[in-house]
């Protein structure tokens, strides 16, 4: 895609999303990260070239691996700035949760789709009926 010629028709947007993991294991985190990023890309018609950055925040009970490292191993994500951080610990918060904040170029008329998956649908019930 020639970004220079299409930028006039695109807007930089922030996209949110979240998913829960079955356990604090490398395999469970990998599975959840892949599902969340695949849904983010699919629902918003995104390729890595259209994504500026993704920040992953995880609850303190997930420490088996770095979500950004999972995505880096997928290939094609070398130019996307990826960052991991720990989610603020609030009593009663959802357990084993990975949240994302991504900045990406979307078509001007495109409505952003924010994937909330697994038990994370309770974080945004208004988004739970999304595809």
DAGIMO-V31891 format. One record per residue. N is the residue number from 1. PSI is psi in whole degrees, -180 to 180 (none if undefined). Layout:
n=N psi=PSI
n=N psi=PSI
//
This chain:
n=1 psi=135
n=2 psi=99
n=3 psi=-36
n=4 psi=-40
n=5 psi=-22
n=6 psi=-7
n=7 psi=-31
n=8 psi=-22
n=9 psi=6
n=10 psi=155
n=11 psi=138
n=12 psi=124
n=13 psi=153
n=14 psi=134
n=15 psi=136
n=16 psi=166
n=17 psi=168
n=18 psi=158
n=19 psi=156
n=20 psi=157
n=21 psi=149
n=22 psi=-31
n=23 psi=172
n=24 psi=73
n=25 psi=156
n=26 psi=-46
n=27 psi=-44
n=28 psi=-41
n=29 psi=-44
n=30 psi=-47
n=31 psi=-46
n=32 psi=-43
n=33 psi=-46
n=34 psi=-45
n=35 psi=-45
n=36 psi=-47
n=37 psi=-39
n=38 psi=-42
n=39 psi=-40
n=40 psi=-48
n=41 psi=-46
n=42 psi=-50
n=43 psi=-25
n=44 psi=11
n=45 psi=53
n=46 psi=145
n=47 psi=163
n=48 psi=-30
n=49 psi=-23
n=50 psi=-5
n=51 psi=125
n=52 psi=-50
n=53 psi=158
n=54 psi=127
n=55 psi=126
n=56 psi=131
n=57 psi=136
n=58 psi=150
n=59 psi=157
n=60 psi=-19
n=61 psi=3
n=62 psi=105
n=63 psi=17
n=64 psi=-27
n=65 psi=171
n=66 psi=124
n=67 psi=-39
n=68 psi=-37
n=69 psi=-36
n=70 psi=-48
n=71 psi=-40
n=72 psi=-35
n=73 psi=-12
n=74 psi=-19
n=75 psi=142
n=76 psi=-4
n=77 psi=14
n=78 psi=-32
n=79 psi=-2
n=80 psi=127
n=81 psi=122
n=82 psi=139
n=83 psi=139
n=84 psi=144
n=85 psi=165
n=86 psi=134
n=87 psi=145
n=88 psi=133
n=89 psi=111
n=90 psi=130
n=91 psi=134
n=92 psi=2
n=93 psi=160
n=94 psi=135
n=95 psi=153
n=96 psi=54
n=97 psi=135
n=98 psi=124
n=99 psi=153
n=100 psi=151
n=101 psi=114
n=102 psi=143
n=103 psi=125
n=104 psi=156
n=105 psi=121
n=106 psi=153
n=107 psi=144
n=108 psi=-42
n=109 psi=-5
n=110 psi=133
n=111 psi=121
n=112 psi=140
n=113 psi=121
n=114 psi=106
n=115 psi=122
n=116 psi=114
n=117 psi=160
n=118 psi=-144
n=119 psi=-14
n=120 psi=-9
n=121 psi=-24
n=122 psi=-19
n=123 psi=-33
n=124 psi=75
n=125 psi=-25
n=126 psi=-15
n=127 psi=-3
n=128 psi=-18
n=129 psi=7
n=130 psi=157
n=131 psi=none
//
